Amino acid sequence: MRHRVKGKHLKRSSDNRRQLRLALATALLEHERIETTLAKAQFIRDDVEKMVTTAKHGLASDDPADGVHARRLVASQLNNNRELVGKLFNTIAPRYASRQGGYTRIYKLGPRKGDNAEMVLLEFVDRTVES
């Protein structure tokens, strides 16, 4: 039984999971669309959506200290990457200001040829497509 077991372990050590979470979140925020396995997409989806929600609350607050606090919270999860924090607060969070949640979507692409792993496309909803 899985009582009180939170999250996915992905058959990795805790340090390896932390680095995987950082790498996937960084790639998704930078490119706004990544191709990965279903398990990894479900693993990272909640974290990225919570970051967007934190950024939205930081932007919507009247107190500037709340905005600074929100930036520091998100920066701590992104290994203090200033460019990504700036992109999240300046472009991504304002895009979803009127949206209540569900900032990402998962498209199933089918199995991977080598090991038959279920591949998906994880992307932000309402993203701008660059030609």
N, CA, C and O atoms as a Tinker XYZ file with bonds, in Angstrom:
   524  protein
     1  N      0.834000   -1.194000    0.000000    73     2
     2  CA     0.000000    0.000000    0.000000    64     1     3
     3  C      0.873000    1.249000    0.000000    63     2     4     5
     4  O      1.999000    1.241000    0.496000    81     3
     5  N      0.329000    2.315000   -0.565000    73     3     6
     6  CA     1.095000    3.556000   -0.689000    64     5     7
     7  C      0.618000    4.615000    0.301000    63     6     8     9
     8  O      0.615000    5.802000   -0.027000    81     7
     9  N      0.225000    4.222000    1.476000    73     7    10
    10  CA    -0.259000    5.202000    2.440000    64     9    11
    11  C      0.855000    6.159000    2.830000    63    10    12    13
    12  O      1.955000    5.736000    3.186000    81    11
    13  N      0.563000    7.446000    2.761000    73    11    14
    14  CA     1.464000    8.520000    3.194000    64    13    15
    15  C      2.776000    8.561000    2.414000    63    14    16    17
    16  O      3.767000    9.089000    2.918000    81    15
    17  N      2.806000    8.023000    1.213000    73    15    18
    18  CA     3.990000    8.090000    0.372000    64    17    19
    19  C      3.753000    9.200000   -0.646000    63    18    20    21
    20  O      2.874000    9.094000   -1.500000    81    19
    21  N      4.538000   10.254000   -0.547000    73    19    22
    22  CA     4.318000   11.416000   -1.385000    64    21    23
    23  C      5.373000   11.490000   -2.474000    63    22    24    25
    24  O      6.559000   11.296000   -2.208000    81    23
    25  N      4.954000   11.765000   -3.681000    73    23    26
    26  CA     5.879000   12.007000   -4.774000    64    25    27
    27  C      6.354000   10.750000   -5.461000    63    26    28    29
    28  O      6.029000    9.631000   -5.066000    81    27
    29  N      7.129000   10.967000   -6.495000    73    27    30
    30  CA     7.688000    9.876000   -7.286000    64    29    31
    31  C      9.177000    9.777000   -6.972000    63    30    32    33
    32  O      9.857000   10.791000   -6.814000    81    31
    33  N      9.674000    8.548000   -6.884000    73    31    34
    34  CA    11.088000    8.344000   -6.591000    64    33    35
    35  C     11.910000    8.129000   -7.849000    63    34    36    37
    36  O     13.109000    8.406000   -7.854000    81    35
    37  N     11.294000    7.642000   -8.913000    73    35    38
    38  CA    11.946000    7.448000  -10.206000    64    37    39
    39  C     13.192000    6.568000  -10.121000    63    38    40    41
    40  O     14.078000    6.666000  -10.970000    81    39
    41  N     13.265000    5.718000   -9.114000    73    39    42
    42  CA    14.398000    4.804000   -8.908000    64    41    43
    43  C     15.725000    5.557000   -8.878000    63    42    44    45
    44  O     16.711000    5.114000   -9.466000    81    43
    45  N     15.743000    6.697000   -8.190000    73    43    46
    46  CA    16.935000    7.527000   -8.086000    64    45    47
    47  C     17.160000    7.912000   -6.636000    63    46    48    49
    48  O     16.238000    7.876000   -5.820000    81    47
    49  N     18.396000    8.281000   -6.323000    73    47    50
    50  CA    18.688000    8.772000   -4.978000    64    49    51
    51  C     18.105000   10.178000   -4.835000    63    50    52    53
    52  O     17.718000   10.793000   -5.828000    81    51
    53  N     18.044000   10.678000   -3.621000    73    51    54
    54  CA    17.430000   11.983000   -3.390000    64    53    55
    55  C     18.242000   13.095000   -4.060000    63    54    56    57
    56  O     17.662000   14.049000   -4.579000    81    55
    57  N     19.571000   12.988000   -4.056000    73    55    58
    58  CA    20.386000   13.998000   -4.724000    64    57    59
    59  C     20.151000   13.983000   -6.232000    63    58    60    61
    60  O     20.060000   15.034000   -6.866000    81    59
    61  N     20.055000   12.800000   -6.789000    73    59    62
    62  CA    19.821000   12.684000   -8.225000    64    61    63
    63  C     18.438000   13.199000   -8.603000    63    62    64    65
    64  O     18.275000   13.818000   -9.655000    81    63
    65  N     17.440000   12.949000   -7.756000    73    63    66
    66  CA    16.096000   13.478000   -8.007000    64    65    67
    67  C     16.097000   15.000000   -7.946000    63    66    68    69
    68  O     15.440000   15.649000   -8.760000    81    67
    69  N     16.821000   15.573000   -7.001000    73    67    70
    70  CA    16.883000   17.024000   -6.867000    64    69    71
    71  C     17.514000   17.654000   -8.115000    63    70    72    73
    72  O     17.030000   18.671000   -8.611000    81    71
    73  N     18.588000   17.048000   -8.617000    73    71    74
    74  CA    19.230000   17.567000   -9.814000    64    73    75
    75  C     18.351000   17.394000  -11.054000    63    74    76    77
    76  O     18.329000   18.258000  -11.931000    81    75
    77  N     17.631000   16.276000  -11.120000    73    75    78
    78  CA    16.714000   16.060000  -12.234000    64    77    79
    79  C     15.593000   17.085000  -12.206000    63    78    80    81
    80  O     15.220000   17.623000  -13.249000    81    79
    81  N     15.049000   17.362000  -11.023000    73    79    82
    82  CA    13.988000   18.362000  -10.886000    64    81    83
    83  C     14.486000   19.732000  -11.341000    63    82    84    85
    84  O     13.774000   20.448000  -12.045000    81    83
    85  N     15.703000   20.098000  -10.942000    73    83    86
    86  CA    16.272000   21.384000  -11.341000    64    85    87
    87  C     16.480000   21.449000  -12.846000    63    86    88    89
    88  O     16.153000   22.456000  -13.474000    81    87
    89  N     17.019000   20.386000  -13.426000    73    87    90
    90  CA    17.292000   20.381000  -14.871000    64    89    91
    91  C     16.008000   20.454000  -15.681000    63    90    92    93
    92  O     15.937000   21.203000  -16.655000    81    91
    93  N     14.996000   19.690000  -15.297000    73    91    94
    94  CA    13.739000   19.704000  -16.049000    64    93    95
    95  C     13.006000   21.032000  -15.898000    63    94    96    97
    96  O     12.465000   21.555000  -16.872000    81    95
    97  N     12.984000   21.582000  -14.680000    73    95    98
    98  CA    12.313000   22.866000  -14.464000    64    97    99
    99  C     13.024000   23.973000  -15.225000    63    98   100   101
   100  O     12.375000   24.842000  -15.808000    81    99
   101  N     14.348000   23.952000  -15.224000    73    99   102
   102  CA    15.119000   24.940000  -15.962000    64   101   103
   103  C     14.828000   24.857000  -17.460000    63   102   104   105
   104  O     14.622000   25.874000  -18.121000    81   103
   105  N     14.815000   23.637000  -17.982000    73   103   106
   106  CA    14.560000   23.459000  -19.414000    64   105   107
   107  C     13.147000   23.898000  -19.779000    63   106   108   109
   108  O     12.941000   24.531000  -20.815000    81   107
   109  N     12.174000   23.565000  -18.935000    73   107   110
   110  CA    10.790000   23.943000  -19.251000    64   109   111
   111  C     10.600000   25.449000  -19.194000    63   110   112   113
   112  O      9.932000   26.012000  -20.061000    81   111
   113  N     11.165000   26.113000  -18.201000    73   111   114
   114  CA    11.019000   27.561000  -18.108000    64   113   115
   115  C     11.798000   28.277000  -19.209000    63   114   116   117
   116  O     11.384000   29.340000  -19.671000    81   115
   117  N     12.909000   27.709000  -19.626000    73   115   118
   118  CA    13.716000   28.350000  -20.663000    64   117   119
   119  C     13.093000   28.191000  -22.048000    63   118   120   121
   120  O     12.998000   29.160000  -22.802000    81   119
   121  N     12.668000   26.970000  -22.384000    73   119   122
   122  CA    12.164000   26.699000  -23.729000    64   121   123
   123  C     10.639000   26.695000  -23.815000    63   122   124   125
   124  O     10.088000   26.750000  -24.915000    81   123
   125  N      9.953000   26.631000  -22.685000    73   123   126
   126  CA     8.492000   26.591000  -22.562000    64   125   127
   127  C      7.885000   25.339000  -23.164000    63   126   128   129
   128  O      6.663000   25.242000  -23.276000    81   127
   129  N      8.715000   24.375000  -23.555000    73   127   130
   130  CA     8.224000   23.109000  -24.100000    64   129   131
   131  C      9.375000   22.121000  -24.084000    63   130   132   133
   132  O     10.461000   22.413000  -24.585000    81   131
   133  N      9.132000   20.930000  -23.498000    73   131   134
   134  CA    10.168000   19.900000  -23.477000    64   133   135
   135  C      9.546000   18.553000  -23.807000    63   134   136   137
   136  O      8.359000   18.326000  -23.574000    81   135
   137  N     10.360000   17.671000  -24.351000    73   135   138
   138  CA     9.939000   16.303000  -24.633000    64   137   139
   139  C     10.643000   15.394000  -23.635000    63   138   140   141
   140  O     11.871000   15.390000  -23.548000    81   139
   141  N      9.867000   14.630000  -22.888000    73   139   142
   142  CA    10.412000   13.774000  -21.843000    64   141   143
   143  C      9.487000   12.585000  -21.646000    63   142   144   145
   144  O      8.513000   12.424000  -22.381000    81   143
   145  N      9.787000   11.756000  -20.661000    73   143   146
   146  CA     8.921000   10.615000  -20.392000    64   145   147
   147  C      7.732000   11.058000  -19.552000    63   146   148   149
   148  O      7.760000   12.121000  -18.931000    81   147
   149  N      6.699000   10.247000  -19.537000    73   147   150
   150  CA     5.483000   10.578000  -18.795000    64   149   151
   151  C      5.753000   10.695000  -17.302000    63   150   152   153
   152  O      5.243000   11.607000  -16.652000    81   151
   153  N      6.545000    9.784000  -16.753000    73   151   154
   154  CA     6.835000    9.810000  -15.319000    64   153   155
   155  C      7.587000   11.081000  -14.929000    63   154   156   157
   156  O      7.290000   11.687000  -13.899000    81   155
   157  N      8.553000   11.484000  -15.741000    73   155   158
   158  CA     9.315000   12.697000  -15.444000    64   157   159
   159  C      8.455000   13.945000  -15.613000    63   158   160   161
   160  O      8.606000   14.903000  -14.855000    81   159
   161  N      7.563000   13.948000  -16.587000    73   159   162
   162  CA     6.675000   15.093000  -16.784000    64   161   163
   163  C      5.723000   15.246000  -15.604000    63   162   164   165
   164  O      5.491000   16.364000  -15.143000    81   163
   165  N      5.173000   14.148000  -15.111000    73   163   166
   166  CA     4.299000   14.213000  -13.950000    64   165   167
   167  C      5.080000   14.603000  -12.703000    63   166   168   169
   168  O      4.537000   15.240000  -11.800000    81   167
   169  N      6.355000   14.223000  -12.653000    73   167   170
   170  CA     7.230000   14.534000  -11.526000    64   169   171
   171  C      7.491000   16.032000  -11.431000    63   170   172   173
   172  O      7.540000   16.577000  -10.328000    81   171
   173  N      7.657000   16.703000  -12.554000    73   171   174
   174  CA     8.043000   18.112000  -12.549000    64   173   175
   175  C      6.858000   19.062000  -12.663000    63   174   176   177
   176  O      6.972000   20.234000  -12.304000    81   175
   177  N      5.739000   18.582000  -13.149000    73   175   178
   178  CA     4.594000   19.443000  -13.447000    64   177   179
   179  C      4.115000   20.238000  -12.233000    63   178   180   181
   180  O      3.907000   21.447000  -12.339000    81   179
   181  N      3.937000   19.593000  -11.096000    73   179   182
   182  CA     3.442000   20.285000   -9.905000    64   181   183
   183  C      4.407000   21.365000   -9.436000    63   182   184   185
   184  O      3.981000   22.445000   -9.027000    81   183
   185  N      5.701000   21.079000   -9.492000    73   183   186
   186  CA     6.682000   22.052000   -9.029000    64   185   187
   187  C      6.670000   23.314000   -9.888000    63   186   188   189
   188  O      6.725000   24.427000   -9.365000    81   187
   189  N      6.598000   23.140000  -11.191000    73   187   190
   190  CA     6.602000   24.304000  -12.093000    64   189   191
   191  C      5.316000   25.114000  -11.916000    63   190   192   193
   192  O      5.353000   26.344000  -11.916000    81   191
   193  N      4.193000   24.437000  -11.767000    73   191   194
   194  CA     2.941000   25.172000  -11.586000    64   193   195
   195  C      2.919000   25.929000  -10.262000    63   194   196   197
   196  O      2.353000   27.019000  -10.184000    81   195
   197  N      3.526000   25.365000   -9.222000    73   195   198
   198  CA     3.614000   26.082000   -7.950000    64   197   199
   199  C      4.525000   27.299000   -8.065000    63   198   200   201
   200  O      4.274000   28.324000   -7.430000    81   199
   201  N      5.582000   27.194000   -8.872000    73   199   202
   202  CA     6.455000   28.353000   -9.090000    64   201   203
   203  C      5.705000   29.472000   -9.808000    63   202   204   205
   204  O      5.854000   30.643000   -9.459000    81   203
   205  N      4.905000   29.120000  -10.803000    73   203   206
   206  CA     4.130000   30.128000  -11.531000    64   205   207
   207  C      3.117000   30.781000  -10.599000    63   206   208   209
   208  O      2.919000   31.995000  -10.653000    81   207
   209  N      2.477000   29.992000   -9.749000    73   207   210
   210  CA     1.513000   30.544000   -8.802000    64   209   211
   211  C      2.193000   31.473000   -7.798000    63   210   212   213
   212  O      1.651000   32.527000   -7.466000    81   211
   213  N      3.366000   31.094000   -7.316000    73   211   214
   214  CA     4.118000   31.951000   -6.397000    64   213   215
   215  C      4.489000   33.261000   -7.087000    63   214   216   217
   216  O      4.401000   34.330000   -6.484000    81   215
   217  N      4.901000   33.178000   -8.343000    73   215   218
   218  CA     5.237000   34.392000   -9.094000    64   217   219
   219  C      4.007000   35.276000   -9.285000    63   218   220   221
   220  O      4.100000   36.499000   -9.177000    81   219
   221  N      2.863000   34.671000   -9.566000    73   219   222
   222  CA     1.630000   35.447000   -9.718000    64   221   223
   223  C      1.271000   36.172000   -8.435000    63   222   224   225
   224  O      0.903000   37.347000   -8.466000    81   223
   225  N      1.374000   35.484000   -7.307000    73   223   226
   226  CA     1.053000   36.114000   -6.025000    64   225   227
   227  C      2.041000   37.230000   -5.698000    63   226   228   229
   228  O      1.663000   38.245000   -5.112000    81   227
   229  N      3.302000   37.046000   -6.074000    73   227   230
   230  CA     4.292000   38.091000   -5.854000    64   229   231
   231  C      4.031000   39.327000   -6.694000    63   230   232   233
   232  O      4.267000   40.446000   -6.238000    81   231
   233  N      3.545000   39.142000   -7.919000    73   231   234
   234  CA     3.235000   40.274000   -8.785000    64   233   235
   235  C      1.949000   40.976000   -8.380000    63   234   236   237
   236  O      1.830000   42.192000   -8.529000    81   235
   237  N      0.986000   40.217000   -7.867000    73   235   238
   238  CA    -0.324000   40.787000   -7.542000    64   237   239
   239  C     -0.337000   41.498000   -6.196000    63   238   240   241
   240  O     -1.266000   42.252000   -5.909000    81   239
   241  N      0.661000   41.276000   -5.382000    73   239   242
   242  CA     0.678000   41.854000   -4.042000    64   241   243
   243  C      0.941000   43.360000   -4.101000    63   242   244   245
   244  O      1.690000   43.837000   -4.954000    81   243
   245  N      0.314000   44.099000   -3.185000    73   243   246
   246  CA     0.534000   45.541000   -3.094000    64   245   247
   247  C      1.821000   45.861000   -2.346000    63   246   248   249
   248  O      2.424000   46.912000   -2.564000    81   247
   249  N      2.240000   44.968000   -1.472000    73   247   250
   250  CA     3.437000   45.165000   -0.672000    64   249   251
   251  C      4.670000   44.734000   -1.474000    63   250   252   253
   252  O      4.737000   43.584000   -1.906000    81   251
   253  N      5.639000   45.619000   -1.684000    73   251   254
   254  CA     6.819000   45.223000   -2.456000    64   253   255
   255  C      7.644000   44.138000   -1.765000    63   254   256   257
   256  O      8.371000   43.396000   -2.426000    81   255
   257  N      7.535000   44.044000   -0.453000    73   255   258
   258  CA     8.278000   43.007000    0.268000    64   257   259
   259  C      7.766000   41.616000   -0.096000    63   258   260   261
   260  O      8.536000   40.656000   -0.120000    81   259
   261  N      6.472000   41.506000   -0.379000    73   259   262
   262  CA     5.923000   40.215000   -0.798000    64   261   263
   263  C      6.461000   39.805000   -2.161000    63   262   264   265
   264  O      6.705000   38.623000   -2.404000    81   263
   265  N      6.645000   40.768000   -3.044000    73   263   266
   266  CA     7.217000   40.473000   -4.350000    64   265   267
   267  C      8.658000   40.001000   -4.251000    63   266   268   269
   268  O      9.067000   39.080000   -4.958000    81   267
   269  N      9.433000   40.640000   -3.367000    73   267   270
   270  CA    10.821000   40.228000   -3.157000    64   269   271
   271  C     10.864000   38.838000   -2.544000    63   270   272   273
   272  O     11.691000   38.009000   -2.924000    81   271
   273  N      9.973000   38.588000   -1.598000    73   271   274
   274  CA     9.925000   37.271000   -0.957000    64   273   275
   275  C      9.582000   36.179000   -1.973000    63   274   276   277
   276  O     10.175000   35.100000   -1.957000    81   275
   277  N      8.629000   36.464000   -2.847000    73   275   278
   278  CA     8.256000   35.488000   -3.871000    64   277   279
   279  C      9.416000   35.225000   -4.824000    63   278   280   281
   280  O      9.658000   34.080000   -5.205000    81   279
   281  N     10.134000   36.275000   -5.211000    73   279   282
   282  CA    11.297000   36.084000   -6.083000    64   281   283
   283  C     12.363000   35.227000   -5.412000    63   282   284   285
   284  O     12.980000   34.381000   -6.060000    81   283
   285  N     12.578000   35.439000   -4.140000    73   283   286
   286  CA    13.593000   34.660000   -3.429000    64   285   287
   287  C     13.169000   33.208000   -3.270000    63   286   288   289
   288  O     14.005000   32.308000   -3.351000    81   287
   289  N     11.884000   32.968000   -3.046000    73   287   290
   290  CA    11.397000   31.596000   -2.954000    64   289   291
   291  C     11.600000   30.851000   -4.268000    63   290   292   293
   292  O     12.080000   29.717000   -4.273000    81   291
   293  N     11.239000   31.477000   -5.370000    73   291   294
   294  CA    11.386000   30.847000   -6.675000    64   293   295
   295  C     12.862000   30.695000   -7.025000    63   294   296   297
   296  O     13.264000   29.674000   -7.582000    81   295
   297  N     13.669000   31.701000   -6.705000    73   295   298
   298  CA    15.099000   31.622000   -7.010000    64   297   299
   299  C     15.769000   30.486000   -6.254000    63   298   300   301
   300  O     16.692000   29.856000   -6.772000    81   299
   301  N     15.318000   30.220000   -5.043000    73   299   302
   302  CA    15.909000   29.121000   -4.276000    64   301   303
   303  C     15.597000   27.775000   -4.909000    63   302   304   305
   304  O     16.384000   26.837000   -4.773000    81   303
   305  N     14.474000   27.659000   -5.594000    73   303   306
   306  CA    14.125000   26.413000   -6.269000    64   305   307
   307  C     14.817000   26.282000   -7.616000    63   306   308   309
   308  O     14.941000   25.177000   -8.143000    81   307
   309  N     15.272000   27.404000   -8.181000    73   307   310
   310  CA    15.917000   27.392000   -9.493000    64   309   311
   311  C     17.417000   27.627000   -9.396000    63   310   312   313
   312  O     18.037000   28.067000  -10.364000    81   311
   313  N     18.002000   27.341000   -8.248000    73   311   314
   314  CA    19.447000   27.450000   -8.058000    64   313   315
   315  C     19.932000   28.877000   -8.307000    63   314   316   317
   316  O     21.023000   29.089000   -8.836000    81   315
   317  N     19.105000   29.857000   -7.919000    73   315   318
   318  CA    19.415000   31.284000   -8.031000    64   317   319
   319  C     19.799000   31.712000   -9.448000    63   318   320   321
   320  O     20.709000   32.520000   -9.634000    81   319
   321  N     19.107000   31.169000  -10.433000    73   319   322
   322  CA    19.317000   31.536000  -11.827000    64   321   323
   323  C     18.509000   32.809000  -12.100000    63   322   324   325
   324  O     17.290000   32.752000  -12.265000    81   323
   325  N     19.186000   33.940000  -12.145000    73   323   326
   326  CA    18.507000   35.231000  -12.257000    64   325   327
   327  C     17.765000   35.401000  -13.578000    63   326   328   329
   328  O     16.703000   36.022000  -13.621000    81   327
   329  N     18.323000   34.849000  -14.656000    73   327   330
   330  CA    17.664000   34.989000  -15.958000    64   329   331
   331  C     16.322000   34.258000  -15.965000    63   330   332   333
   332  O     15.327000   34.775000  -16.473000    81   331
   333  N     16.306000   33.048000  -15.397000    73   331   334
   334  CA    15.048000   32.299000  -15.370000    64   333   335
   335  C     14.024000   32.926000  -14.439000    63   334   336   337
   336  O     12.832000   32.949000  -14.746000    81   335
   337  N     14.483000   33.433000  -13.303000    73   335   338
   338  CA    13.561000   34.093000  -12.376000    64   337   339
   339  C     12.972000   35.337000  -13.039000    63   338   340   341
   340  O     11.779000   35.609000  -12.908000    81   339
   341  N     13.805000   36.082000  -13.745000    73   339   342
   342  CA    13.316000   37.260000  -14.459000    64   341   343
   343  C     12.313000   36.893000  -15.540000    63   342   344   345
   344  O     11.292000   37.562000  -15.701000    81   343
   345  N     12.606000   35.821000  -16.284000    73   343   346
   346  CA    11.672000   35.398000  -17.330000    64   345   347
   347  C     10.356000   34.936000  -16.719000    63   346   348   349
   348  O      9.286000   35.227000  -17.255000    81   347
   349  N     10.427000   34.226000  -15.614000    73   347   350
   350  CA     9.210000   33.744000  -14.959000    64   349   351
   351  C      8.354000   34.908000  -14.474000    63   350   352   353
   352  O      7.137000   34.899000  -14.662000    81   351
   353  N      8.973000   35.907000  -13.855000    73   351   354
   354  CA     8.215000   37.021000  -13.295000    64   353   355
   355  C      7.809000   38.051000  -14.344000    63   354   356   357
   356  O      6.784000   38.714000  -14.186000    81   355
   357  N      8.597000   38.199000  -15.418000    73   355   358
   358  CA     8.308000   39.251000  -16.395000    64   357   359
   359  C      7.468000   38.787000  -17.581000    63   358   360   361
   360  O      6.717000   39.583000  -18.144000    81   359
   361  N      7.578000   37.518000  -17.974000    73   359   362
   362  CA     6.833000   37.081000  -19.157000    64   361   363
   363  C      5.826000   35.974000  -18.859000    63   362   364   365
   364  O      4.693000   36.029000  -19.338000    81   363
   365  N      6.219000   34.977000  -18.081000    73   363   366
   366  CA     5.345000   33.819000  -17.900000    64   365   367
   367  C      4.218000   34.100000  -16.913000    63   366   368   369
   368  O      3.056000   33.835000  -17.222000    81   367
   369  N      4.533000   34.628000  -15.740000    73   367   370
   370  CA     3.497000   34.860000  -14.729000    64   369   371
   371  C      2.442000   35.877000  -15.168000    63   370   372   373
   372  O      1.259000   35.635000  -14.928000    81   371
   373  N      2.803000   37.006000  -15.801000    73   371   374
   374  CA     1.746000   37.928000  -16.253000    64   373   375
   375  C      0.824000   37.323000  -17.312000    63   374   376   377
   376  O     -0.337000   37.718000  -17.425000    81   375
   377  N      1.339000   36.366000  -18.086000    73   375   378
   378  CA     0.523000   35.707000  -19.105000    64   377   379
   379  C     -0.635000   34.942000  -18.474000    63   378   380   381
   380  O     -1.696000   34.809000  -19.085000    81   379
   381  N     -0.439000   34.440000  -17.260000    73   379   382
   382  CA    -1.461000   33.631000  -16.592000    64   381   383
   383  C     -2.102000   34.364000  -15.415000    63   382   384   385
   384  O     -2.581000   33.724000  -14.480000    81   383
   385  N     -2.116000   35.683000  -15.449000    73   383   386
   386  CA    -2.661000   36.464000  -14.336000    64   385   387
   387  C     -4.141000   36.187000  -14.113000    63   386   388   389
   388  O     -4.597000   36.184000  -12.970000    81   387
   389  N     -4.893000   35.957000  -15.169000    73   387   390
   390  CA    -6.336000   35.733000  -15.028000    64   389   391
   391  C     -6.696000   34.252000  -14.991000    63   390   392   393
   392  O     -7.875000   33.908000  -14.912000    81   391
   393  N     -5.711000   33.382000  -15.047000    73   391   394
   394  CA    -5.966000   31.943000  -15.069000    64   393   395
   395  C     -5.841000   31.383000  -13.650000    63   394   396   397
   396  O     -4.912000   31.735000  -12.923000    81   395
   397  N     -6.767000   30.519000  -13.262000    73   395   398
   398  CA    -6.792000   29.994000  -11.898000    64   397   399
   399  C     -5.787000   28.873000  -11.653000    63   398   400   401
   400  O     -5.393000   28.642000  -10.510000    81   399
   401  N     -5.377000   28.192000  -12.676000    73   399   402
   402  CA    -4.428000   27.090000  -12.522000    64   401   403
   403  C     -4.338000   26.335000  -13.826000    63   402   404   405
   404  O     -4.934000   26.739000  -14.825000    81   403
   405  N     -3.599000   25.240000  -13.827000    73   403   406
   406  CA    -3.464000   24.450000  -15.041000    64   405   407
   407  C     -2.648000   25.161000  -16.080000    63   406   408   409
   408  O     -3.125000   25.388000  -17.192000    81   407
   409  N     -1.418000   25.522000  -15.744000    73   407   410
   410  CA    -0.581000   26.297000  -16.639000    64   409   411
   411  C      0.162000   25.424000  -17.649000    63   410   412   413
   412  O      0.702000   25.939000  -18.629000    81   411
   413  N      0.195000   24.118000  -17.422000    73   411   414
   414  CA     0.918000   23.228000  -18.322000    64   413   415
   415  C     -0.025000   22.178000  -18.883000    63   414   416   417
   416  O     -1.087000   21.912000  -18.320000    81   415
   417  N      0.380000   21.579000  -20.014000    73   415   418
   418  CA    -0.380000   20.470000  -20.589000    64   417   419
   419  C      0.596000   19.402000  -21.018000    63   418   420   421
   420  O      1.761000   19.675000  -21.307000    81   419
   421  N      0.093000   18.168000  -21.055000    73   419   422
   422  CA     0.904000   17.031000  -21.452000    64   421   423
   423  C      0.256000   16.383000  -22.667000    63   422   424   425
   424  O     -0.899000   15.959000  -22.615000    81   423
   425  N      1.012000   16.312000  -23.765000    73   423   426
   426  CA     0.589000   15.588000  -24.960000    64   425   427
   427  C      1.340000   14.270000  -25.004000    63   426   428   429
   428  O      2.564000   14.249000  -24.878000    81   427
   429  N      0.623000   13.176000  -25.179000    73   427   430
   430  CA     1.279000   11.886000  -25.302000    64   429   431
   431  C      1.746000   11.692000  -26.741000    63   430   432   433
   432  O      0.984000   11.911000  -27.683000    81   431
   433  N      2.993000   11.282000  -26.903000    73   431   434
   434  CA     3.596000   11.121000  -28.221000    64   433   435
   435  C      3.740000    9.672000  -28.638000    63   434   436   437
   436  O      4.015000    9.398000  -29.806000    81   435
   437  N      3.564000    8.745000  -27.727000    73   435   438
   438  CA     3.746000    7.332000  -28.045000    64   437   439
   439  C      5.012000    6.799000  -27.411000    63   438   440   441
   440  O      5.735000    7.537000  -26.742000    81   439
   441  N      5.282000    5.539000  -27.615000    73   439   442
   442  CA     6.442000    4.919000  -26.963000    64   441   443
   443  C      7.758000    5.284000  -27.649000    63   442   444   445
   444  O      7.810000    5.507000  -28.858000    81   443
   445  N      8.815000    5.336000  -26.845000    73   443   446
   446  CA    10.156000    5.558000  -27.365000    64   445   447
   447  C     10.651000    4.271000  -28.001000    63   446   448   449
   448  O     10.364000    3.179000  -27.508000    81   447
   449  N     11.388000    4.395000  -29.086000    73   447   450
   450  CA    11.782000    3.226000  -29.858000    64   449   451
   451  C     12.726000    2.308000  -29.086000    63   450   452   453
   452  O     12.606000    1.087000  -29.187000    81   451
   453  N     13.640000    2.852000  -28.334000    73   451   454
   454  CA    14.654000    2.030000  -27.685000    64   453   455
   455  C     14.138000    1.170000  -26.551000    63   454   456   457
   456  O     14.372000   -0.038000  -26.527000    81   455
   457  N     13.426000    1.793000  -25.597000    73   455   458
   458  CA    13.006000    1.056000  -24.409000    64   457   459
   459  C     11.499000    1.054000  -24.185000    63   458   460   461
   460  O     11.026000    0.606000  -23.141000    81   459
   461  N     10.746000    1.551000  -25.160000    73   459   462
   462  CA     9.279000    1.542000  -25.108000    64   461   463
   463  C      8.716000    2.410000  -23.975000    63   462   464   465
   464  O      7.601000    2.174000  -23.510000    81   463
   465  N      9.484000    3.413000  -23.531000    73   463   466
   466  CA     8.990000    4.326000  -22.499000    64   465   467
   467  C      7.978000    5.283000  -23.134000    63   466   468   469
   468  O      8.153000    5.710000  -24.275000    81   467
   469  N      6.930000    5.615000  -22.397000    73   467   470
   470  CA     5.886000    6.516000  -22.887000    64   469   471
   471  C      6.441000    7.936000  -22.938000    63   470   472   473
   472  O      6.761000    8.521000  -21.903000    81   471
   473  N      6.554000    8.490000  -24.147000    73   471   474
   474  CA     7.094000    9.830000  -24.331000    64   473   475
   475  C      5.955000   10.850000  -24.405000    63   474   476   477
   476  O      4.889000   10.572000  -24.955000    81   475
   477  N      6.203000   12.032000  -23.842000    73   475   478
   478  CA     5.194000   13.089000  -23.821000    64   477   479
   479  C      5.853000   14.419000  -24.153000    63   478   480   481
   480  O      7.075000   14.563000  -24.110000    81   479
   481  N      5.010000   15.381000  -24.484000    73   479   482
   482  CA     5.436000   16.750000  -24.704000    64   481   483
   483  C      4.817000   17.578000  -23.591000    63   482   484   485
   484  O      3.594000   17.688000  -23.511000    81   483
   485  N      5.637000   18.159000  -22.736000    73   483   486
   486  CA     5.174000   18.997000  -21.635000    64   485   487
   487  C      5.395000   20.447000  -22.044000    63   486   488   489
   488  O      6.522000   20.848000  -22.337000    81   487
   489  N      4.316000   21.237000  -22.065000    73   487   490
   490  CA     4.431000   22.617000  -22.505000    64   489   491
   491  C      3.493000   23.515000  -21.723000    63   490   492   493
   492  O      2.540000   23.050000  -21.098000    81   491
   493  N      3.775000   24.804000  -21.765000    73   491   494
   494  CA     2.897000   25.786000  -21.152000    64   493   495
   495  C      1.685000   26.013000  -22.039000    63   494   496   497
   496  O      1.794000   26.011000  -23.265000    81   495
   497  N      0.544000   26.206000  -21.423000    73   495   498
   498  CA    -0.683000   26.529000  -22.145000    64   497   499
   499  C     -0.598000   27.981000  -22.586000    63   498   500   501
   500  O     -0.021000   28.801000  -21.873000    81   499
   501  N     -1.151000   28.316000  -23.729000    73   499   502
   502  CA    -1.186000   29.698000  -24.253000    64   501   503
   503  C      0.200000   30.284000  -24.433000    63   502   504   505
   504  O      0.392000   31.485000  -24.240000    81   503
   505  N      1.167000   29.463000  -24.798000    73   503   506
   506  CA     2.498000   30.000000  -25.032000    64   505   507
   507  C      2.548000   30.643000  -26.412000    63   506   508   509
   508  O      1.767000   30.284000  -27.294000    81   507
   509  N      3.447000   31.576000  -26.599000    73   507   510
   510  CA     3.593000   32.218000  -27.894000    64   509   511
   511  C      4.513000   31.367000  -28.765000    63   510   512   513
   512  O      5.589000   30.958000  -28.328000    81   511
   513  N      4.094000   31.109000  -29.970000    73   511   514
   514  CA     4.862000   30.284000  -30.888000    64   513   515
   515  C      5.740000   31.199000  -31.728000    63   514   516   517
   516  O      5.250000   32.103000  -32.406000    81   515
   517  N      7.057000   30.948000  -31.673000    73   515   518
   518  CA     7.992000   31.756000  -32.449000    64   517   519
   519  C      8.305000   31.052000  -33.753000    63   518   520   521
   520  O      8.621000   29.863000  -33.751000    81   519
   521  N      8.225000   31.754000  -34.852000    73   519   522
   522  CA     8.492000   31.141000  -36.165000    64   521   523
   523  C      9.941000   31.295000  -36.552000    63   522   524
   524  O     10.346000   30.841000  -37.622000    81   523
